[in-house]
Amino acid sequence: MSATRPIVRGARRASAPLRHIGVIGLLLAVPVIALITLWPTHFLLRFKPRVVRGIEWLHDREMFEWIYWTRLEVLANVAMFVPLALLLTFVLGARRWWVALALCLALTVGIEAIQHFMPGRVASLKDVVANGTGAAIGVLLAALTERTLRFERRVAANPLGLRRRSEEPGVSSGGNPRPH
């Protein structure tokens, strides 16, 4: 058995809870995203008058003046793909972050293509960019989360930071000193 074998097993164990969270989260998130993006009329348009009044109320009080409807819509597109990419990266593992990102980009292009043919919906390159940005943020957060959990598990397994004999300088894995 090689010295790296236990580390690999530990890494798989460390990411197993994340995979479970990812699978359950995707089972919940994908139908919601499909409903929001593929509903015949734009989901948020029903709330637009109230939201715009709320934004105007904030602006009248010189608060959050950088927020307006179009920007809020872009931020919603970013926010929608952050959890999707995060959960997908949990399922695939941080080493396959690029697959999660590619799947999210393919999904957003597919959604926009479908919306192009739907009456009442508008396909937009801006939405693809916003969703892709959200996906990139989600992938990054997932990779950082997985890395942090692996580090914490490594520290918990070796709280004093002691090196294994095979990791000591000048010592081979067989225990014989290396020639200098």
QUICOR-V149349 format. One record per pair of residues at least 24 apart in sequence whose C-alpha atoms are under 8 Angstrom apart, sorted by sequence separation. I is the first residue (numbers start at 1). J is the second residue. D is the distance in whole Angstrom. If there is no record, write none. Layout:
BEGIN
i = <I & I>
j = <J & J>
d = <D & D>
END
This chain:
BEGIN
i = <108 & 105 & 104 & 105 & 104 & 105 & 101 & 104 & 101 & 101 & 101 & 100 & 97 & 94 & 97 & 33 & 94 & 85 & 86 & 94 & 77 & 81 & 85 & 89 & 80 & 81 & 84 & 85 & 74 & 78 & 79 & 82 & 83 & 85 & 86 & 90 & 94 & 74 & 77 & 78 & 81 & 82 & 85 & 86 & 89 & 30 & 77 & 78 & 80 & 81 & 82 & 84 & 85 & 86 & 89 & 29 & 75 & 78 & 79 & 82 & 83 & 86 & 87 & 74 & 78 & 82 & 86 & 90 & 77 & 78 & 81 & 82 & 26 & 26 & 25 & 26 & 22 & 23 & 22 & 23 & 21 & 22 & 22 & 22 & 23 & 21 & 22 & 19 & 20 & 18 & 19 & 18 & 19 & 38 & 19 & 37 & 15 & 38 & 38 & 15 & 37 & 40 & 41 & 42 & 40 & 41 & 42 & 40 & 41 & 40 & 18 & 15 & 14 & 14 & 15 & 14 & 11 & 14 & 3 & 3>
j = <132 & 131 & 131 & 132 & 132 & 135 & 132 & 135 & 135 & 136 & 139 & 139 & 139 & 139 & 143 & 80 & 142 & 134 & 135 & 143 & 127 & 131 & 135 & 139 & 131 & 132 & 135 & 136 & 126 & 130 & 131 & 134 & 135 & 137 & 138 & 142 & 146 & 127 & 130 & 131 & 134 & 135 & 138 & 139 & 142 & 84 & 131 & 132 & 134 & 135 & 136 & 138 & 139 & 140 & 143 & 84 & 130 & 133 & 134 & 137 & 138 & 141 & 142 & 130 & 134 & 138 & 142 & 146 & 134 & 135 & 138 & 139 & 84 & 87 & 87 & 88 & 86 & 87 & 87 & 88 & 87 & 88 & 89 & 90 & 91 & 90 & 91 & 90 & 91 & 90 & 91 & 91 & 92 & 111 & 93 & 111 & 90 & 114 & 115 & 93 & 115 & 118 & 119 & 120 & 119 & 120 & 121 & 120 & 121 & 121 & 146 & 146 & 146 & 149 & 150 & 150 & 150 & 153 & 166 & 173>
d = <8 & 8 & 8 & 6 & 7 & 8 & 8 & 6 & 6 & 6 & 7 & 7 & 6 & 8 & 7 & 7 & 7 & 8 & 8 & 5 & 6 & 6 & 5 & 6 & 7 & 7 & 7 & 7 & 8 & 5 & 8 & 5 & 8 & 8 & 4 & 6 & 7 & 7 & 6 & 5 & 5 & 5 & 5 & 5 & 6 & 8 & 5 & 7 & 7 & 5 & 7 & 7 & 5 & 8 & 8 & 7 & 7 & 6 & 6 & 6 & 6 & 7 & 8 & 6 & 4 & 4 & 5 & 8 & 7 & 8 & 7 & 8 & 7 & 6 & 6 & 7 & 8 & 7 & 4 & 8 & 7 & 6 & 8 & 5 & 6 & 7 & 5 & 5 & 7 & 5 & 4 & 7 & 7 & 7 & 8 & 7 & 8 & 8 & 7 & 7 & 8 & 7 & 8 & 7 & 7 & 5 & 6 & 6 & 6 & 7 & 8 & 7 & 8 & 7 & 8 & 6 & 6 & 7 & 8 & 8>
END
